[in-house]
Amino acid sequence: MLLILSGTTLFLLARSGLASLAEGTQTLPPGVTSYVQRADYFSAQSSLGLVLIGLGVATGLGAAVRHAVRRRGYVAPPAPHASASPVA
């Protein structure tokens, strides 16, 4: 849930920055030399937000599947011991 929330926040902040850049109300911070560099920053920020949202959804789905499997009582077979080798 936290991944989805942080990704959404990051995406919306980047979207707001790109919108203000398009409207011409964005001022360049110190160290930034062009508006293209600022647009690349906001674009990367929005992409990272989308990745975080995707990771949050995948984590949630994985947890839901794992919970459903465990709730139904399915038990995975135990892993073979290291001492039990096929070669006698």
C-alpha atoms as one frame of an Amber mdcrd trajectory, in Angstrom:
protein
   0.000   0.000   0.000   2.857   2.328   0.830   4.472   1.688  -2.564   1.250
   2.602  -4.354   0.795   5.730  -2.246   4.366   6.945  -2.705   4.308   6.170
  -6.434   1.052   8.057  -6.878   2.425  11.033  -4.962   5.606  11.067  -7.022
   3.656  10.767 -10.274   1.264  13.580  -9.353   4.121  15.878  -8.308   5.865
  15.243 -11.631   2.639  15.816 -13.534   2.135  19.100 -11.706   5.707  20.142
 -12.510   5.274  19.313 -16.193   1.995  21.240 -16.298   3.578  24.326 -14.720
   6.483  24.006 -17.131   4.062  23.911 -20.069   2.162  26.951 -18.762   5.378
  28.915 -18.354   4.993  29.453 -14.612   7.963  27.246 -13.706  11.180  29.023
 -12.723  14.467  27.194 -13.071  16.187  26.285  -9.791  19.879  27.051  -9.308
  22.108  24.662 -11.231  19.564  23.838 -13.935  20.592  25.343 -17.250  17.593
  24.697 -19.505  13.910  23.910 -19.503  14.631  20.699 -21.436  16.751  19.462
 -18.541  13.902  20.253 -16.144  11.383  18.467 -18.388  13.648  15.394 -18.477
  13.784  15.451 -14.682   9.991  15.565 -14.382   9.622  12.866 -17.022  12.005
  10.559 -15.160  10.182  11.353 -11.921   6.826  10.388 -13.398   8.285   7.170
 -14.833   9.688   6.248 -11.440   6.278   6.934  -9.903   4.643   4.570 -12.364
   7.245   1.898 -11.595   6.540   2.250  -7.868   2.810   1.929  -8.517   3.418
  -1.216 -10.573   5.622  -2.712  -7.865   2.965  -1.939  -5.267   0.247  -3.615
  -7.308   2.460  -6.659  -7.954   3.326  -6.912  -4.262  -0.334  -6.653  -3.295
  -1.391  -9.295  -5.779   1.400 -11.603  -4.672   0.414 -11.185  -1.042  -3.247
 -11.821  -1.859  -2.416 -15.011  -3.751  -0.119 -16.183  -0.979  -2.785 -15.468
   1.625  -5.454 -17.322  -0.367  -3.204 -20.348  -0.865  -2.311 -20.528   2.820
  -5.897 -20.027   3.883  -7.005 -23.043   1.846  -4.532 -25.222   3.692  -2.182
 -26.064   0.837   1.172 -27.080   2.221   4.171 -27.108  -0.069   6.260 -30.272
   0.015   9.279 -29.919   2.273  12.629 -29.269   0.682  14.945 -32.293   0.521
  17.656 -32.384   3.163  21.246 -31.868   2.168  22.208 -35.189   3.763  19.776
 -37.158   1.596  21.677 -37.461  -1.655  20.650 -39.665  -4.579  24.140 -41.157
  -4.625  24.569 -43.684  -1.825
